[in-house]
Amino acid sequence: MDEAAQVGDPVTHDAEAKRKVVNRLKRAQGQLAAVITAVEGDASCRDVVQQLAAVSKALDRAGFLVISTALRECLTDPDGSADMDPDELEKLFLSLA
């Protein structure tokens, strides 16, 4: 098992969810680069804010996917090796709201 796939890490248990999270984070990374370029290039306020909103949305979606994957893991195997209980997952979910 590689270091990234640690016991109790629900995202690594679901390869498809992990792929989706990584794709969303890479998308956010690209959008953030576009924000930086826009600011450096003296883009309009509207363009910068639209790009910032896109970055924020991409990060939120990645976070929600991580939490929903953990919730599914918790629900399907409540006595398993998940490292978080439902209350902690709920707090994490609400922290993104």
C-alpha positions in Angstrom: 0.0 0.0 0.0 1.4 3.4 -0.9 1.6 6.3 1.5 -1.4 8.1 -0.1 -3.7 5.1 0.5 -3.8 5.0 4.2 -6.2 2.9 6.3 -9.4 4.7 7.0 -9.2 7.1 4.2 -12.5 6.7 2.3 -11.4 8.6 -0.8 -8.7 6.1 -1.5 -11.1 3.2 -1.0 -13.1 4.4 -4.0 -10.8 4.9 -6.9 -13.5 6.6 -9.0 -14.2 9.2 -6.3 -10.4 9.8 -5.9 -10.1 10.3 -9.6 -13.0 12.8 -9.6 -11.6 14.7 -6.6 -8.1 15.0 -8.3 -9.7 16.2 -11.5 -11.7 18.8 -9.7 -8.7 20.0 -7.8 -6.7 20.2 -11.0 -9.5 22.2 -12.6 -9.4 24.6 -9.6 -5.7 24.9 -9.9 -6.0 25.9 -13.6 -8.7 28.4 -12.8 -6.6 29.9 -10.0 -3.7 30.3 -12.5 -6.2 32.1 -14.7 -7.1 34.4 -11.8 -3.5 35.3 -11.2 -2.9 35.9 -14.9 -6.0 38.1 -15.0 -4.9 40.2 -12.0 -1.4 40.5 -13.4 -2.8 41.6 -16.7 -5.1 44.2 -15.2 -8.2 42.4 -16.2 -11.6 43.9 -15.3 -13.0 43.4 -11.8 -15.8 41.4 -13.3 -13.5 39.0 -15.1 -11.4 38.5 -11.9 -14.5 37.9 -9.7 -16.0 35.5 -12.2 -12.7 33.5 -12.2 -12.6 33.5 -8.4 -16.1 32.3 -8.2 -15.2 29.4 -10.5 -12.2 28.5 -8.3 -14.4 28.6 -5.2 -17.1 26.4 -6.8 -14.5 23.8 -8.0 -12.9 23.6 -4.5 -16.4 23.3 -2.9 -17.3 20.5 -5.2 -14.1 18.6 -4.5 -14.7 19.0 -0.7 -18.3 17.8 -1.0 -17.2 14.8 -3.0 -14.6 13.9 -0.3 -17.2 14.2 2.4 -19.9 12.3 0.5 -17.5 9.5 -0.1 -16.7 9.3 3.6 -20.4 9.4 4.4 -21.1 6.5 2.1 -18.2 4.5 3.6 -19.5 5.2 7.1 -23.1 4.2 6.1 -22.1 1.0 4.3 -19.6 -0.1 7.0 -20.4 1.7 10.3 -18.1 -0.6 12.3 -15.3 -0.5 9.7 -12.0 1.3 9.8 -13.3 4.8 8.9 -11.5 7.3 11.0 -14.5 9.7 11.4 -17.9 9.3 13.0 -21.1 10.7 11.5 -21.0 13.8 13.7 -17.5 14.8 12.6 -18.5 14.3 9.0 -21.5 16.5 9.4 -19.3 19.2 10.9 -17.0 18.9 7.9 -19.9 19.1 5.5 -21.3 22.2 7.2 -17.9 23.8 7.2 -18.2 23.9 3.4 -21.7 25.4 3.4 
